[in-house]
Amino acid sequence: LEADDDVLVERLLERGKESGRTDDQDENKIRNRFEEYNQKTAPLRAFYATQGKFHSVNGIGDIDEITKRMSKVIDSL
């Protein structure tokens, strides 16, 4: 699922309010997690894309919209 970092920060901060998870209540901690992801995990995207095993899905919108996008990708496999 693809989404802009600022959108993800907003979502996680809201989740932190509801869940009580302290790591989701601190924007600096959230952004550090993104940095860690971008350094260590995101590079795998290119590896799998070259094999046709990576499929990006827009993660912005309501749950039904995102689910439809995901289903479309899954159905095409």
Backbone atoms as SQL, in Angstrom:
CREATE TABLE atoms (id INTEGER PRIMARY KEY, chain TEXT, resi INTEGER, resn TEXT, atom TEXT, x REAL, y REAL, z REAL);
INSERT INTO atoms VALUES
  (1, 'A', 1, 'LEU', 'N', 0.848, -1.176, 0.000),
  (2, 'A', 1, 'LEU', 'CA', 0.000, 0.000, 0.000),
  (3, 'A', 1, 'LEU', 'C', 0.887, 1.230, 0.000),
  (4, 'A', 2, 'GLU', 'N', 0.577, 2.158, -0.862),
  (5, 'A', 2, 'GLU', 'CA', 1.340, 3.390, -0.986),
  (6, 'A', 2, 'GLU', 'C', 0.530, 4.541, -0.397),
  (7, 'A', 3, 'ALA', 'N', 1.200, 5.365, 0.398),
  (8, 'A', 3, 'ALA', 'CA', 0.576, 6.565, 0.943),
  (9, 'A', 3, 'ALA', 'C', 1.675, 7.548, 1.301),
  (10, 'A', 4, 'ASP', 'N', 1.373, 8.816, 1.193),
  (11, 'A', 4, 'ASP', 'CA', 2.308, 9.872, 1.532),
  (12, 'A', 4, 'ASP', 'C', 2.654, 9.804, 3.022),
  (13, 'A', 5, 'ASP', 'N', 3.910, 10.079, 3.347),
  (14, 'A', 5, 'ASP', 'CA', 4.347, 10.017, 4.743),
  (15, 'A', 5, 'ASP', 'C', 3.497, 10.888, 5.663),
  (16, 'A', 6, 'ASP', 'N', 3.132, 12.089, 5.201),
  (17, 'A', 6, 'ASP', 'CA', 2.340, 12.978, 6.055),
  (18, 'A', 6, 'ASP', 'C', 0.964, 12.385, 6.358),
  (19, 'A', 7, 'VAL', 'N', 0.382, 11.716, 5.387),
  (20, 'A', 7, 'VAL', 'CA', -0.915, 11.050, 5.604),
  (21, 'A', 7, 'VAL', 'C', -0.742, 9.928, 6.624),
  (22, 'A', 8, 'LEU', 'N', 0.332, 9.165, 6.479),
  (23, 'A', 8, 'LEU', 'CA', 0.584, 8.066, 7.416),
  (24, 'A', 8, 'LEU', 'C', 0.831, 8.575, 8.827),
  (25, 'A', 9, 'VAL', 'N', 1.577, 9.670, 8.952),
  (26, 'A', 9, 'VAL', 'CA', 1.824, 10.248, 10.278),
  (27, 'A', 9, 'VAL', 'C', 0.498, 10.630, 10.919),
  (28, 'A', 10, 'GLU', 'N', -0.355, 11.285, 10.156),
  (29, 'A', 10, 'GLU', 'CA', -1.663, 11.690, 10.681),
  (30, 'A', 10, 'GLU', 'C', -2.473, 10.473, 11.143),
  (31, 'A', 11, 'ARG', 'N', -2.484, 9.429, 10.327),
  (32, 'A', 11, 'ARG', 'CA', -3.225, 8.210, 10.684),
  (33, 'A', 11, 'ARG', 'C', -2.668, 7.577, 11.954),
  (34, 'A', 12, 'LEU', 'N', -1.347, 7.503, 12.037),
  (35, 'A', 12, 'LEU', 'CA', -0.734, 6.863, 13.204),
  (36, 'A', 12, 'LEU', 'C', -0.938, 7.685, 14.472),
  (37, 'A', 13, 'LEU', 'N', -0.875, 9.005, 14.357),
  (38, 'A', 13, 'LEU', 'CA', -1.129, 9.845, 15.529),
  (39, 'A', 13, 'LEU', 'C', -2.559, 9.646, 16.026),
  (40, 'A', 14, 'GLU', 'N', -3.507, 9.526, 15.104),
  (41, 'A', 14, 'GLU', 'CA', -4.900, 9.250, 15.497),
  (42, 'A', 14, 'GLU', 'C', -5.008, 7.879, 16.146),
  (43, 'A', 15, 'ARG', 'N', -4.336, 6.888, 15.567),
  (44, 'A', 15, 'ARG', 'CA', -4.360, 5.542, 16.150),
  (45, 'A', 15, 'ARG', 'C', -3.768, 5.567, 17.556),
  (46, 'A', 16, 'GLY', 'N', -2.720, 6.358, 17.731),
  (47, 'A', 16, 'GLY', 'CA', -2.083, 6.450, 19.042),
  (48, 'A', 16, 'GLY', 'C', -3.010, 7.001, 20.108),
  (49, 'A', 17, 'LYS', 'N', -3.867, 7.929, 19.720),
  (50, 'A', 17, 'LYS', 'CA', -4.835, 8.489, 20.674),
  (51, 'A', 17, 'LYS', 'C', -5.816, 7.419, 21.140),
  (52, 'A', 18, 'GLU', 'N', -6.254, 6.584, 20.204),
  (53, 'A', 18, 'GLU', 'CA', -7.262, 5.573, 20.507),
  (54, 'A', 18, 'GLU', 'C', -6.680, 4.333, 21.169),
  (55, 'A', 19, 'SER', 'N', -5.478, 3.945, 20.735),
  (56, 'A', 19, 'SER', 'CA', -4.908, 2.680, 21.207),
  (57, 'A', 19, 'SER', 'C', -4.085, 2.834, 22.477),
  (58, 'A', 20, 'GLY', 'N', -3.601, 4.050, 22.722),
  (59, 'A', 20, 'GLY', 'CA', -2.725, 4.254, 23.869),
  (60, 'A', 20, 'GLY', 'C', -1.281, 3.863, 23.596),
  (61, 'A', 21, 'ARG', 'N', -0.977, 3.452, 22.372),
  (62, 'A', 21, 'ARG', 'CA', 0.396, 3.070, 22.007),
  (63, 'A', 21, 'ARG', 'C', 1.266, 4.322, 22.019),
  (64, 'A', 22, 'THR', 'N', 2.217, 4.357, 22.912),
  (65, 'A', 22, 'THR', 'CA', 3.057, 5.550, 23.036),
  (66, 'A', 22, 'THR', 'C', 3.918, 5.783, 21.807),
  (67, 'A', 23, 'ASP', 'N', 4.322, 4.722, 21.113),
  (68, 'A', 23, 'ASP', 'CA', 5.145, 4.909, 19.919),
  (69, 'A', 23, 'ASP', 'C', 4.347, 5.494, 18.754),
  (70, 'A', 24, 'ASP', 'N', 3.031, 5.480, 18.834),
  (71, 'A', 24, 'ASP', 'CA', 2.187, 6.104, 17.817),
  (72, 'A', 24, 'ASP', 'C', 1.689, 7.482, 18.257),
  (73, 'A', 25, 'GLN', 'N', 2.216, 7.995, 19.353),
  (74, 'A', 25, 'GLN', 'CA', 1.805, 9.308, 19.837),
  (75, 'A', 25, 'GLN', 'C', 2.912, 10.344, 19.674),
  (76, 'A', 26, 'ASP', 'N', 4.039, 9.941, 19.131),
  (77, 'A', 26, 'ASP', 'CA', 5.197, 10.813, 18.996),
  (78, 'A', 26, 'ASP', 'C', 5.602, 10.870, 17.520),
  (79, 'A', 27, 'GLU', 'N', 5.429, 12.037, 16.908),
  (80, 'A', 27, 'GLU', 'CA', 5.714, 12.164, 15.476),
  (81, 'A', 27, 'GLU', 'C', 7.166, 11.847, 15.146),
  (82, 'A', 28, 'ASN', 'N', 8.098, 12.227, 16.015),
  (83, 'A', 28, 'ASN', 'CA', 9.510, 11.928, 15.755),
  (84, 'A', 28, 'ASN', 'C', 9.762, 10.424, 15.712),
  (85, 'A', 29, 'LYS', 'N', 9.148, 9.685, 16.613),
  (86, 'A', 29, 'LYS', 'CA', 9.304, 8.227, 16.611),
  (87, 'A', 29, 'LYS', 'C', 8.710, 7.622, 15.342),
  (88, 'A', 30, 'ILE', 'N', 7.576, 8.139, 14.927),
  (89, 'A', 30, 'ILE', 'CA', 6.931, 7.644, 13.712),
  (90, 'A', 30, 'ILE', 'C', 7.833, 7.895, 12.508),
  (91, 'A', 31, 'ARG', 'N', 8.355, 9.109, 12.399),
  (92, 'A', 31, 'ARG', 'CA', 9.216, 9.445, 11.256),
  (93, 'A', 31, 'ARG', 'C', 10.511, 8.636, 11.286),
  (94, 'A', 32, 'ASN', 'N', 11.019, 8.334, 12.483),
  (95, 'A', 32, 'ASN', 'CA', 12.202, 7.475, 12.583),
  (96, 'A', 32, 'ASN', 'C', 11.891, 6.074, 12.071),
  (97, 'A', 33, 'ARG', 'N', 10.690, 5.573, 12.344),
  (98, 'A', 33, 'ARG', 'CA', 10.293, 4.262, 11.813),
  (99, 'A', 33, 'ARG', 'C', 10.239, 4.290, 10.291),
  (100, 'A', 34, 'PHE', 'N', 9.740, 5.390, 9.721),
  (101, 'A', 34, 'PHE', 'CA', 9.708, 5.521, 8.263),
  (102, 'A', 34, 'PHE', 'C', 11.121, 5.515, 7.695),
  (103, 'A', 35, 'GLU', 'N', 12.019, 6.233, 8.352),
  (104, 'A', 35, 'GLU', 'CA', 13.407, 6.282, 7.889),
  (105, 'A', 35, 'GLU', 'C', 14.028, 4.885, 7.912),
  (106, 'A', 36, 'GLU', 'N', 13.783, 4.168, 8.990),
  (107, 'A', 36, 'GLU', 'CA', 14.275, 2.790, 9.115),
  (108, 'A', 36, 'GLU', 'C', 13.700, 1.913, 7.991),
  (109, 'A', 37, 'TYR', 'N', 12.421, 2.050, 7.750),
  (110, 'A', 37, 'TYR', 'CA', 11.773, 1.300, 6.667),
  (111, 'A', 37, 'TYR', 'C', 12.414, 1.643, 5.318),
  (112, 'A', 38, 'ASN', 'N', 12.583, 2.934, 5.055),
  (113, 'A', 38, 'ASN', 'CA', 13.137, 3.358, 3.767),
  (114, 'A', 38, 'ASN', 'C', 14.567, 2.874, 3.558),
  (115, 'A', 39, 'GLN', 'N', 15.325, 2.744, 4.621),
  (116, 'A', 39, 'GLN', 'CA', 16.707, 2.280, 4.513),
  (117, 'A', 39, 'GLN', 'C', 16.809, 0.764, 4.395),
  (118, 'A', 40, 'LYS', 'N', 15.975, 0.047, 5.120),
  (119, 'A', 40, 'LYS', 'CA', 16.162, -1.399, 5.236),
  (120, 'A', 40, 'LYS', 'C', 15.152, -2.250, 4.471),
  (121, 'A', 41, 'THR', 'N', 13.949, -1.771, 4.322),
  (122, 'A', 41, 'THR', 'CA', 12.901, -2.591, 3.712),
  (123, 'A', 41, 'THR', 'C', 12.545, -2.130, 2.300),
  (124, 'A', 42, 'ALA', 'N', 12.421, -0.836, 2.097),
  (125, 'A', 42, 'ALA', 'CA', 12.019, -0.311, 0.790),
  (126, 'A', 42, 'ALA', 'C', 12.904, -0.789, -0.360),
  (127, 'A', 43, 'PRO', 'N', 14.215, -0.970, -0.158),
  (128, 'A', 43, 'PRO', 'CA', 15.040, -1.458, -1.274),
  (129, 'A', 43, 'PRO', 'C', 14.583, -2.810, -1.835),
  (130, 'A', 44, 'LEU', 'N', 13.885, -3.592, -1.057),
  (131, 'A', 44, 'LEU', 'CA', 13.378, -4.877, -1.556),
  (132, 'A', 44, 'LEU', 'C', 12.321, -4.691, -2.640),
  (133, 'A', 45, 'ARG', 'N', 11.714, -3.530, -2.651),
  (134, 'A', 45, 'ARG', 'CA', 10.687, -3.229, -3.642),
  (135, 'A', 45, 'ARG', 'C', 11.234, -3.420, -5.060),
  (136, 'A', 46, 'ALA', 'N', 12.393, -2.838, -5.342),
  (137, 'A', 46, 'ALA', 'CA', 12.991, -2.951, -6.678),
  (138, 'A', 46, 'ALA', 'C', 13.345, -4.401, -6.994),
  (139, 'A', 47, 'PHE', 'N', 13.856, -5.104, -6.011),
  (140, 'A', 47, 'PHE', 'CA', 14.219, -6.508, -6.193),
  (141, 'A', 47, 'PHE', 'C', 13.010, -7.328, -6.638),
  (142, 'A', 48, 'TYR', 'N', 11.912, -7.177, -5.918),
  (143, 'A', 48, 'TYR', 'CA', 10.708, -7.939, -6.254),
  (144, 'A', 48, 'TYR', 'C', 10.017, -7.407, -7.510),
  (145, 'A', 49, 'ALA', 'N', 10.117, -6.111, -7.761),
  (146, 'A', 49, 'ALA', 'CA', 9.511, -5.541, -8.965),
  (147, 'A', 49, 'ALA', 'C', 10.150, -6.120, -10.220),
  (148, 'A', 50, 'THR', 'N', 11.457, -6.313, -10.200),
  (149, 'A', 50, 'THR', 'CA', 12.134, -6.877, -11.374),
  (150, 'A', 50, 'THR', 'C', 11.691, -8.310, -11.645),
  (151, 'A', 51, 'GLN', 'N', 11.164, -8.969, -10.637),
  (152, 'A', 51, 'GLN', 'CA', 10.666, -10.338, -10.784),
  (153, 'A', 51, 'GLN', 'C', 9.156, -10.378, -11.033),
  (154, 'A', 52, 'GLY', 'N', 8.535, -9.207, -11.092),
  (155, 'A', 52, 'GLY', 'CA', 7.089, -9.144, -11.277),
  (156, 'A', 52, 'GLY', 'C', 6.312, -9.550, -10.042),
  (157, 'A', 53, 'LYS', 'N', 6.963, -9.467, -8.877),
  (158, 'A', 53, 'LYS', 'CA', 6.328, -9.904, -7.630),
  (159, 'A', 53, 'LYS', 'C', 5.922, -8.745, -6.726),
  (160, 'A', 54, 'PHE', 'N', 6.086, -7.519, -7.196),
  (161, 'A', 54, 'PHE', 'CA', 5.698, -6.352, -6.402),
  (162, 'A', 54, 'PHE', 'C', 4.572, -5.634, -7.126),
  (163, 'A', 55, 'HIS', 'N', 3.510, -5.345, -6.412),
  (164, 'A', 55, 'HIS', 'CA', 2.360, -4.654, -6.982),
  (165, 'A', 55, 'HIS', 'C', 1.956, -3.538, -6.026),
  (166, 'A', 56, 'SER', 'N', 2.084, -2.317, -6.486),
  (167, 'A', 56, 'SER', 'CA', 1.756, -1.151, -5.675),
  (168, 'A', 56, 'SER', 'C', 0.253, -0.896, -5.710),
  (169, 'A', 57, 'VAL', 'N', -0.287, -0.523, -4.558),
  (170, 'A', 57, 'VAL', 'CA', -1.708, -0.187, -4.452),
  (171, 'A', 57, 'VAL', 'C', -1.812, 1.132, -3.703),
  (172, 'A', 58, 'ASN', 'N', -2.575, 2.063, -4.255),
  (173, 'A', 58, 'ASN', 'CA', -2.794, 3.355, -3.610),
  (174, 'A', 58, 'ASN', 'C', -3.547, 3.134, -2.295),
  (175, 'A', 59, 'GLY', 'N', -2.949, 3.553, -1.190),
  (176, 'A', 59, 'GLY', 'CA', -3.540, 3.357, 0.127),
  (177, 'A', 59, 'GLY', 'C', -4.300, 4.558, 0.652),
  (178, 'A', 60, 'ILE', 'N', -4.625, 5.508, -0.223),
  (179, 'A', 60, 'ILE', 'CA', -5.372, 6.695, 0.186),
  (180, 'A', 60, 'ILE', 'C', -6.835, 6.500, -0.194),
  (181, 'A', 61, 'GLY', 'N', -7.715, 6.788, 0.749),
  (182, 'A', 61, 'GLY', 'CA', -9.148, 6.667, 0.501),
  (183, 'A', 61, 'GLY', 'C', -9.804, 5.898, 1.632),
  (184, 'A', 62, 'ASP', 'N', -11.072, 5.605, 1.442),
  (185, 'A', 62, 'ASP', 'CA', -11.751, 4.853, 2.497),
  (186, 'A', 62, 'ASP', 'C', -11.477, 3.356, 2.328),
  (187, 'A', 63, 'ILE', 'N', -11.846, 2.600, 3.320),
  (188, 'A', 63, 'ILE', 'CA', -11.525, 1.173, 3.360),
  (189, 'A', 63, 'ILE', 'C', -12.083, 0.442, 2.140),
  (190, 'A', 64, 'ASP', 'N', -13.310, 0.769, 1.742),
  (191, 'A', 64, 'ASP', 'CA', -13.912, 0.087, 0.588),
  (192, 'A', 64, 'ASP', 'C', -13.134, 0.356, -0.700),
  (193, 'A', 65, 'GLU', 'N', -12.712, 1.610, -0.893),
  (194, 'A', 65, 'GLU', 'CA', -11.946, 1.954, -2.095),
  (195, 'A', 65, 'GLU', 'C', -10.619, 1.199, -2.138),
  (196, 'A', 66, 'ILE', 'N', -9.927, 1.205, -1.021),
  (197, 'A', 66, 'ILE', 'CA', -8.624, 0.539, -0.953),
  (198, 'A', 66, 'ILE', 'C', -8.787, -0.964, -1.145),
  (199, 'A', 67, 'THR', 'N', -9.813, -1.530, -0.539),
  (200, 'A', 67, 'THR', 'CA', -10.071, -2.967, -0.684),
  (201, 'A', 67, 'THR', 'C', -10.329, -3.326, -2.144),
  (202, 'A', 68, 'LYS', 'N', -11.084, -2.494, -2.851),
  (203, 'A', 68, 'LYS', 'CA', -11.347, -2.744, -4.275),
  (204, 'A', 68, 'LYS', 'C', -10.047, -2.720, -5.074),
  (205, 'A', 69, 'ARG', 'N', -9.177, -1.754, -4.764),
  (206, 'A', 69, 'ARG', 'CA', -7.897, -1.674, -5.477),
  (207, 'A', 69, 'ARG', 'C', -7.050, -2.911, -5.205),
  (208, 'A', 70, 'MET', 'N', -7.025, -3.330, -3.951),
  (209, 'A', 70, 'MET', 'CA', -6.244, -4.518, -3.596),
  (210, 'A', 70, 'MET', 'C', -6.812, -5.761, -4.274),
  (211, 'A', 71, 'SER', 'N', -8.122, -5.890, -4.279),
  (212, 'A', 71, 'SER', 'CA', -8.770, -7.046, -4.912),
  (213, 'A', 71, 'SER', 'C', -8.468, -7.098, -6.401),
  (214, 'A', 72, 'LYS', 'N', -8.444, -5.933, -7.039),
  (215, 'A', 72, 'LYS', 'CA', -8.145, -5.876, -8.468),
  (216, 'A', 72, 'LYS', 'C', -6.744, -6.422, -8.745),
  (217, 'A', 73, 'VAL', 'N', -5.783, -6.037, -7.914),
  (218, 'A', 73, 'VAL', 'CA', -4.413, -6.539, -8.086),
  (219, 'A', 73, 'VAL', 'C', -4.374, -8.042, -7.839),
  (220, 'A', 74, 'ILE', 'N', -4.992, -8.488, -6.762),
  (221, 'A', 74, 'ILE', 'CA', -4.980, -9.918, -6.419),
  (222, 'A', 74, 'ILE', 'C', -5.654, -10.739, -7.515),
  (223, 'A', 75, 'ASP', 'N', -6.781, -10.245, -8.016),
  (224, 'A', 75, 'ASP', 'CA', -7.499, -10.969, -9.070),
  (225, 'A', 75, 'ASP', 'C', -6.694, -11.065, -10.365),
  (226, 'A', 76, 'SER', 'N', -5.777, -10.128, -10.568),
  (227, 'A', 76, 'SER', 'CA', -4.980, -10.135, -11.800),
  (228, 'A', 76, 'SER', 'C', -3.791, -11.091, -11.724),
  (229, 'A', 77, 'LEU', 'N', -3.546, -11.650, -10.559),
  (230, 'A', 77, 'LEU', 'CA', -2.386, -12.541, -10.403),
  (231, 'A', 77, 'LEU', 'C', -2.684, -13.949, -10.876);
